[in-house]
Amino acid sequence: MTRKFFVGGNWKMNGDKESIDGIIAFLNQSAACGDVDVVVAPPTIYITYVKERLRAGIEVAAQNSYKVAKGAFTGEISPAMLKDLGLKWVILGHSERRHVFGEKDDLIADKAVHAIESGLDVIYCIGEKLEEREAGQTKEVNFRQLQAIVDKNLDWNHVVIAYEPVWAIGTGKTASPEQAQEVHGWIREYLREKVSDKVSNETRIIYGGSVTAENAAELAKKPDIDGFLVGGASLKPDFVKIICARS
Ligand SMILES: O=C(CO)COP(=O)(O)O
């Protein structure tokens, strides 16, 4: 089973029109390399600006969406609105949503169900904190976060799992290829046990946390690492090297 390599760029709350023009320039000038899904997630307010300027073949994602289509939810956006703008992807459950904004498994799972029902594909993020890893709870924490969507019986054709250990995000402390592969392997086995062989074999599990042009190729060699979700390095021309890490 070959799973198509997937590289996402999560810009988080970074960028202005000038710096975004620079990112769009290096993305648009990059030569296509191999069979890779490339998706970038700008801050919500710049989604249209980016989408209108990016070349075909690079998708735009939202960094979040709410669990219903419309209503009195000040500050939120819905999957229906993203679809209306022609978007295909949304990131849900990012560790900053979980730990800075206090989002819990139940809410994130409801958002995932609603996004998929609305026609979006979901990059569903999971990952343990440093103290959880040190307490030997890595498996338990990741499985709990995964179980939240397993319970929902959703259409797995529309899910990419992003394993992002919180201790590796924005810290420069990348998981070693062995550490990342170990957890990716556990996630795949969990999907096999709790969902199906097909879902386990076909679902892409991507890694995020201090991915750079320097460490991407080694990580990409691991059998269960199907791509990356990149933060800081997705704002720089090096992102193109990460897109090509498996080529
Ligand atoms: O959170 C991340 C991507 O969603 C990873 O961020 P960094 O690549 O900056 O560590």
The ligand as an ORCA input file, in Angstrom:
! r2SCAN-3c Opt
* xyz 0 1
  O       2.877     22.893     15.407
  C       3.489     22.596     14.394
  C       2.784     22.407     13.120
  O       1.406     22.357     13.300
  C       4.956     22.440     14.410
  O       5.531     23.661     14.611
  P       7.114     23.838     14.422
  O       7.456     23.181     13.093
  O       7.360     25.295     14.431
  O       7.756     23.103     15.561
*
